[in-house]
Amino acid sequence: SQRVVPGLWDSSPRPRMARTLLPILACTSLAGRRAPRLRRAATLVATGCAASAATAQPATGGALVRGDDSLMAPKAHGTTSTPVQERLRWDVDRATADRICSYNRHYAEYAGYYKRTTFIAAFSAAEGETTFYDSVSGKPLFVAPRGRTHDAFLAESSAHGWPSFRDEECVWDNLRAPT
């Protein structure tokens, strides 16, 4: 089955699960929920670099991991301890990423935001898999495409309005789904 994690939260005190994809593309905060899948605002906001072929990829797949309500409890910077990192991939707007990742409890970035970044060109030009990182912690959240082609990933993302990740692409050690 397919599950797009809304808001991607890491296992740290900050909610990282379903970091919205926006977070942009790269992954960042909480998005809305759509049964039976979760959507994450951290969509594009992920930071860091795509892993090279020589870099070991994090383990992905497995069962969805639920988090408790403390994930979204108030913290030093909204629902996170710190703001998103200074330099985000794919020319993602930091203020937008921070708003979605740290000061948002219900929604992801607007549909199609990722198409206004350099994500599609960079992802299409990449060979192999791309690792998507949390925009606050820098932890890996997704590795894609896994079990499908780049074109299939982009087509599915276009249909949903933001990057869409399947269960086998989720790094559940660093993600939590809201209850």
Solvent accessible surface area in square Angstrom, and as a share of the most:
residue,aa,sasa,rsa
1,S,121,0.78
2,Q,41,0.18
3,R,46,0.17
4,V,1,0.00
5,V,0,0.00
6,P,1,0.00
7,G,0,0.00
8,L,0,0.00
9,W,4,0.01
10,D,0,0.00
11,S,67,0.43
12,S,37,0.24
13,P,102,0.64
14,R,6,0.02
15,P,2,0.01
16,R,0,0.00
17,M,0,0.00
18,A,0,0.00
19,R,0,0.00
20,T,0,0.00
21,L,0,0.00
22,L,0,0.00
23,P,0,0.00
24,I,0,0.00
25,L,0,0.00
26,A,0,0.00
27,C,0,0.00
28,T,0,0.00
29,S,1,0.01
30,L,12,0.06
31,A,6,0.04
32,G,22,0.21
33,R,121,0.44
34,R,101,0.37
35,A,101,0.78
36,P,120,0.75
37,R,56,0.20
38,L,6,0.03
39,R,39,0.14
40,R,0,0.00
41,A,0,0.00
42,A,0,0.00
43,T,0,0.00
44,L,0,0.00
45,V,0,0.00
46,A,0,0.00
47,T,1,0.01
48,G,38,0.36
49,C,104,0.62
50,A,46,0.36
51,A,18,0.14
52,S,63,0.41
53,A,117,0.91
54,A,103,0.80
55,T,69,0.40
56,A,94,0.73
57,Q,57,0.25
58,P,34,0.21
59,A,83,0.65
60,T,34,0.20
61,G,22,0.21
62,G,61,0.59
63,A,83,0.64
64,L,37,0.18
65,V,52,0.30
66,R,120,0.44
67,G,10,0.10
68,D,90,0.47
69,D,119,0.62
70,S,67,0.43
71,L,17,0.08
72,M,20,0.09
73,A,38,0.30
74,P,118,0.74
75,K,50,0.21
76,A,96,0.75
77,H,36,0.16
78,G,21,0.20
79,T,8,0.05
80,T,0,0.00
81,S,55,0.35
82,T,72,0.42
83,P,54,0.34
84,V,2,0.01
85,Q,62,0.28
86,E,130,0.58
87,R,208,0.76
88,L,25,0.13
89,R,28,0.10
90,W,26,0.09
91,D,108,0.56
92,V,11,0.06
93,D,69,0.36
94,R,79,0.29
95,A,75,0.58
96,T,23,0.14
97,A,0,0.00
98,D,21,0.11
99,R,137,0.50
100,I,3,0.02
101,C,4,0.02
102,S,0,0.00
103,Y,124,0.47
104,N,21,0.11
105,R,111,0.41
106,H,117,0.52
107,Y,155,0.59
108,A,18,0.14
109,E,7,0.03
110,Y,119,0.45
111,A,64,0.50
112,G,18,0.18
113,Y,20,0.07
114,Y,2,0.01
115,K,102,0.43
116,R,187,0.68
117,T,19,0.11
118,T,62,0.36
119,F,0,0.00
120,I,63,0.32
121,A,74,0.57
122,A,45,0.35
123,F,2,0.01
124,S,60,0.39
125,A,84,0.65
126,A,31,0.24
127,E,164,0.73
128,G,47,0.45
129,E,49,0.22
130,T,3,0.02
131,T,1,0.01
132,F,0,0.00
133,Y,38,0.14
134,D,0,0.00
135,S,0,0.00
136,V,21,0.12
137,S,48,0.31
138,G,28,0.27
139,K,63,0.27
140,P,33,0.21
141,L,0,0.00
142,F,0,0.00
143,V,0,0.00
144,A,0,0.00
145,P,12,0.07
146,R,60,0.22
147,G,74,0.71
148,R,31,0.11
149,T,87,0.51
150,H,37,0.16
151,D,110,0.57
152,A,39,0.30
153,F,0,0.00
154,L,30,0.15
155,A,66,0.51
156,E,29,0.13
157,S,0,0.00
158,S,53,0.34
159,A,88,0.68
160,H,28,0.13
161,G,10,0.09
162,W,17,0.06
163,P,0,0.00
164,S,0,0.00
165,F,0,0.00
166,R,66,0.24
167,D,25,0.13
168,E,67,0.30
169,E,0,0.00
170,C,0,0.00
171,V,3,0.02
172,W,15,0.05
173,D,105,0.54
174,N,18,0.09
175,L,0,0.00
176,R,48,0.18
177,A,0,0.00
178,P,24,0.15
179,T,94,0.55
